[in-house]
Amino acid sequence: MATENETLNMTSGLHSLTDHHNTGNAFLIITYTIVFIGGVTGAITMSFLLLKMNTLSVTTTAIINLVVIHSLFLITVPFRLYYYSTDKWIFGFFFCRFVSIMVHLHMYLTFLFYVIVLVIRGLIFFQWKDKVEFYRNLHAVATSTAVWILALLTIVPVMLLWYGQSGDYHDSKCFTFQQEFKMDSVKAVNYTIIAVVLIITLILLGLQTFIVLKVVRKVSGSVWSHQEFRAQLKSMCFVCVIIFCFLPHHIFRIYYIQYVNNKQYSESHIYNEICLSITSISCLDLFSFGIFGNKLLRQKICSCSCC
């Protein structure tokens, strides 16, 4: 009788895990499909609009870099869609690691460029800077290159060093790097990254809330009629994207690191993939910029640079 009950419990657990897996895959397919269509549309639209502009502002340079990092990430999305649709990886283990690294590289570079935009706008608001512009295109290119090199030298080597270096991996499976979390060094790095992202986000949220409230107190009449208030709301939108897209992954990762290798919490892997897919929704920022057209886009970027 005991053996029969154990068998029933095991069968029930397998069915539950399969249901979680199928539901999770459906969510991932829908999310990445929306991200791919909206992201590609936004990247193409923004590219054409930016070519028509002649500005050397730091904010515009950050947006150009967002186009680049979004575009590089979107190239890998069809491979994720194929895998979640067929539940089989046929592109080799090295490319699996590359696709896995790209979602993290995209997340942290996007986060970095958002922070740069918000910091620049904060400096201008408090009149520590009248405007922040590059004097030559070469300066913008050199600064962007330095940021990319720094990111590549910090994120990529760490992931290549640890991801896929331990555990039993199969050619038909991908994104199963949870065994690495048994290593204390991997846990320490992840906890540090989580703490840094949370602290920076809370600082940005507090700062932007303070700025918005200060603008509300300063202006008279309807706040919606004042350009300065609307400009600061745009900054708050960047903060909201950070909170919605990036915080769920980092908050869940605290739990994930602890229980990912526990058999009782084996479904946590699919939840981690779902949280990672939510970070990719940030690609839709280009789509939201592009659909408003050239005139409003120029006003947006100018307000980022001058308000």
C-alpha positions, 0 to 999 in steps of 0.5 A, spaced: 500 500 500 505 504 501 509 503 495 502 504 491 501 511 494 508 513 493 507 511 486 501 515 485 504 521 488 510 520 484 505 520 478 501 526 480 508 530 481 510 528 474 503 530 471 504 537 475 511 538 473 509 537 466 503 542 466 507 547 469 512 546 463 507 546 458 504 552 461 510 556 462 512 554 455 506 557 452 507 563 456 514 564 453 512 563 446 507 568 447 512 573 450 517 572 446 513 573 439 510 579 442 517 582 444 520 580 437 515 583 433 514 589 437 522 590 438 524 589 430 518 594 428 521 599 433 528 598 432 527 599 424 523 605 425 527 608 430 533 607 426 530 611 420 528 616 425 535 617 428 538 617 421 534 624 420 536 627 426 543 631 427 544 631 435 550 629 439 546 629 446 548 624 451 541 621 451 540 620 443 547 616 444 544 612 449 538 611 445 542 609 439 546 604 443 539 601 446 537 600 438 544 596 438 543 592 444 535 590 442 537 588 435 543 584 437 538 580 442 532 580 438 537 576 433 537 570 438 529 570 439 527 566 434 532 560 436 528 561 443 522 560 440 524 554 436 526 551 442 520 553 447 515 550 441 519 544 440 522 542 446 528 540 443 535 544 442 539 542 435 544 548 435 549 546 439 551 547 446 556 553 444 550 557 441 546 555 447 551 558 451 551 564 447 543 565 446 543 564 454 548 570 455 545 574 450 539 575 455 543 577 461 547 582 456 541 585 454 538 586 460 544 589 464 546 594 458 539 596 457 539 597 465 545 601 464 543 606 458 536 607 462 541 609 468 545 614 464 539 617 461 536 618 468 542 621 471 543 626 465 536 628 466 537 629 474 544 633 473 540 638 468 534 638 472 538 640 478 542 645 474 549 642 475 549 641 468 546 646 462 546 641 457 550 634 456 553 633 449 558 630 445 562 635 441 564 631 436 561 624 433 568 621 435 567 622 442 560 619 442 563 613 438 569 612 443 564 613 449 559 608 447 565 603 445 568 604 452 561 602 455 560 596 451 568 593 452 566 594 459 560 590 459 563 585 455 569 584 459 565 583 466 559 580 463 561 575 458 567 572 461 564 571 468 558 567 464 563 563 460 567 561 466 561 558 470 555 557 465 556 549 462 562 548 466 559 543 471 553 538 471 550 533 466 548 537 459 544 534 453 545 536 446 537 536 446 536 541 452 538 548 453 538 554 458 539 548 464 545 551 467 542 551 474 547 546 477 552 552 477 548 555 483 551 549 487 558 553 487 558 559 493 562 563 488 556 563 483 551 565 489 556 570 491 556 574 485 549 573 483 547 576 490 552 582 489 548 583 482 541 583 485 543 588 491 546 593 486 540 593 481 535 593 487 539 599 491 540 603 484 533 602 482 530 604 489 535 610 489 532 612 482 525 611 484 526 616 490 530 621 486 525 621 480 519 621 485 522 627 489 523 631 482 516 630 480 513 632 487 518 638 486 515 640 479 508 639 482 509 644 487 513 649 483 508 650 477 501 653 478 495 651 475 494 644 471 500 640 472 499 637 465 499 643 461 507 644 463 512 641 459 517 640 465 512 636 468 510 632 462 518 631 461 519 628 468 513 623 467 517 621 461 523 620 466 518 616 471 516 611 465 524 609 464 524 608 472 517 604 471 520 600 465 526 598 470 521 596 476 516 592 471 522 588 467 528 587 471 526 587 478 521 581 478 527 577 475 532 579 481 527 578 486 525 571 484 533 570 483 534 570 491 529 564 491 531 561 485 538 560 488 536 557 494 532 552 491 533 551 484 537 544 485 532 542 490 527 536 487 521 539 491 522 545 487 524 543 480 518 547 477 522 553 479 527 553 473 521 554 468 519 560 473 526 563 472 525 563 464 519 566 465 522 572 469 528 572 464 522 573 458 519 579 462 526 582 462 526 582 454 519 586 454 524 592 455 525 591 447 518 594 446 521 601 448 523 602 441 516 601 439 513 606 443 518 611 441 517 609 434 509 609 433 509 617 435 512 619 429 518 623 427 516 630 430 514 627 437 520 623 437 524 629 436 521 632 442 522 626 446 529 626 445 530 634 446 526 634 452 531 628 455 537 633 453 534 640 455 529 639 460 
